[in-house]
Amino acid sequence: MITNDFWLERWQAGRIGFHQEGVNPKLMDYWPILAKQSKVLVPLCGKTNDMIWLAEQGYQVTGVELSSLAIIEFIGDNDLTYETHQQGSLKIHKVNELSIRLIEGDYFAFNEQNFDACYDRAALVAMPEPLRKKYVQHTLQRLTDKAFLLLITLQYQGDKKGPPFSVGAEEVIQLWGNQIKKLASENLMETNPDYRDGSYTSFEESVWHIDQN
Ligand SMILES: C[S@@+](CC[C@H](N)C(=O)[O-])C[C@H]1O[C@@H](n2cnc3c(N)ncnc32)[C@H](O)[C@@H]1O
């Protein structure tokens, strides 16, 4: 079972192969233009630079992350400063230079609501199967009725066990409902040599959205 300690240990050991140096190209390609100041939730945010891009588009970004190291590295890597206050079991870090808040703690203890949009890259697929339904329900409860969702999933066949876990189209639709639509798919074995080490027979990345506007 993947526990919170599993992730904390991965950050301590620097085993963060999921982290991408640049901004995710699929975010830039598929994120719509939303009203300025829209509240964007980034669950299980790690230290992703995607939060910087979203803040630069004029949104109020809230990332939620278990590991204090991820937060310290995000701040340090981007030469930022922040102020912190405690709220229950969560630490709220407010970045001074950009409209970004980093919530340090367990996502399931984070109960704010009324987010206008959500960006999930490597969050749903980080959740083991028994937690996925709870994760999606918890996320939907954080969002307004008309909220926009951009979701990036992986589906693969091969020897390796997750995380990231393979989550197929049927499961995505079962979890998020019929309103979720697939926008694009990429066979990473064709486009990225890292996926051709013999561990996989297929490896597909898909982009999904819920757009009710
Ligand atoms: C696969 S990483 C993805 C990070 C980020 N979305 C990205 O694209 O780089 C999953 C992250 O979720 C965090 N995490 C796992 N379980 C969590 C939980 N219950 N609450 C908050 N963060 C969690 C881990 O520490 C890790 O940084």
The ligand as an SDF file (V2000), in Angstrom:
LIG
                    3D

 27 29  0  0  0  0  0  0  0  0999 V2000
    3.6060   11.8490   -8.6970 C   0  0  0  0  0  0  0  0  0  0  0  0
    3.8350   13.2750   -7.7210 S   0  0  0  0  0  0  0  0  0  0  0  0
    3.1790   14.5230   -8.8090 C   0  0  0  0  0  0  0  0  0  0  0  0
    3.5440   15.9300   -8.4090 C   0  0  0  0  0  0  0  0  0  0  0  0
    3.0630   17.0080   -9.3670 C   0  0  0  0  0  0  0  0  0  0  0  0
    1.6420   16.9290   -9.6410 N   0  0  0  0  0  0  0  0  0  0  0  0
    3.8590   17.0140  -10.6500 C   0  0  0  0  0  0  0  0  0  0  0  0
    3.2550   16.9450  -11.7250 O   0  0  0  0  0  0  0  0  0  0  0  0
    5.0870   17.0830  -10.5660 O   0  0  0  0  0  0  0  0  0  0  0  0
    2.5940   13.0850   -6.4670 C   0  0  0  0  0  0  0  0  0  0  0  0
    2.7680   14.0850   -5.3380 C   0  0  0  0  0  0  0  0  0  0  0  0
    1.6670   13.9690   -4.4590 O   0  0  0  0  0  0  0  0  0  0  0  0
    2.1160   14.1010   -3.1330 C   0  0  0  0  0  0  0  0  0  0  0  0
    1.1030   13.4110   -2.3070 N   0  0  0  0  0  0  0  0  0  0  0  0
    0.8390   12.0820   -2.2730 C   0  0  0  0  0  0  0  0  0  0  0  0
   -0.1880   11.8220   -1.4510 N   0  0  0  0  0  0  0  0  0  0  0  0
   -0.6100   13.0230   -0.9610 C   0  0  0  0  0  0  0  0  0  0  0  0
   -1.6360   13.4210   -0.0690 C   0  0  0  0  0  0  0  0  0  0  0  0
   -2.4600   12.5280    0.5090 N   0  0  0  0  0  0  0  0  0  0  0  0
   -1.7930   14.7250    0.2070 N   0  0  0  0  0  0  0  0  0  0  0  0
   -0.9730   15.6570   -0.3630 C   0  0  0  0  0  0  0  0  0  0  0  0
    0.0320   15.3360   -1.2180 N   0  0  0  0  0  0  0  0  0  0  0  0
    0.2160   14.0360   -1.5130 C   0  0  0  0  0  0  0  0  0  0  0  0
    3.5010   13.4640   -3.1320 C   0  0  0  0  0  0  0  0  0  0  0  0
    4.3160   13.9290   -2.0750 O   0  0  0  0  0  0  0  0  0  0  0  0
    4.0290   13.8780   -4.5120 C   0  0  0  0  0  0  0  0  0  0  0  0
    4.7420   15.0810   -4.4410 O   0  0  0  0  0  0  0  0  0  0  0  0
  1  2  1  0
  2  3  1  0
  2 10  1  0
  3  4  1  0
  4  5  1  0
  5  6  1  0
  5  7  1  0
  7  8  2  0
  7  9  1  0
 10 11  1  0
 11 12  1  0
 11 26  1  0
 12 13  1  0
 13 14  1  0
 13 24  1  0
 14 15  1  0
 14 23  1  0
 15 16  2  0
 16 17  1  0
 17 18  1  0
 17 23  2  0
 18 19  1  0
 18 20  2  0
 20 21  1  0
 21 22  2  0
 22 23  1  0
 24 25  1  0
 24 26  1  0
 26 27  1  0
M  CHG  2   2   1   9  -1
M  END
$$$$
